[in-house]
């Protein structure tokens, strides 16, 4: 059951049955290129799914699984999750935005559409607050999405497995601001 519905997408909380779809999503090397050297093996996929579900269970928010409206295939994993990466007080124990979009969906604006809905939902449910995102240096497509969502690069760079990560910050939205995206809550059947 989707939690959010946009013009083209449905977003739902991760479920155990999403494991195979998540593995297919992150299977291609081009998709994993900027995911810190992550492997697409069963153990890494299972750990990612558990982290996503754990953020929901412990904090009431996390990443959403994303599909085209009315279709079963997972085309993305996007949202705001609670993060602890071991980078220090200003980067740990925070709300962090992140997005992964499958190769077949690149260049179509799906990351921005899904993230706009997820950020709008997050701020409505948890109050306006700043969020961070970390993007591996050189990932131009994600840098463009971040800019469109209102993220600004900080002067802080983190390192993960010898990969430089640029830290971006998005201030809390103004309470009177226009919603980031047109979306509806999915209604129970």
Buried (B, 14 or more C-beta within 10 A) or exposed (E): EBBBBBEBBBBBBBEEEBBEBBBBBBBEEEBBEBBBEBEBEEEBBBEBBBBBBBBBEEEEBBBBBBBBEEEEEBBBBBBBBBBEBEBEEEBEEBBBBBBBBBEEBEEEBBBBBBBBBBBBBBBEEEEEBEBBBBBBEEBEBBBEBBEBBBBEBBEBEBEBEEBEBBBBBBEEBEEEEEBBBEBEEBEEE
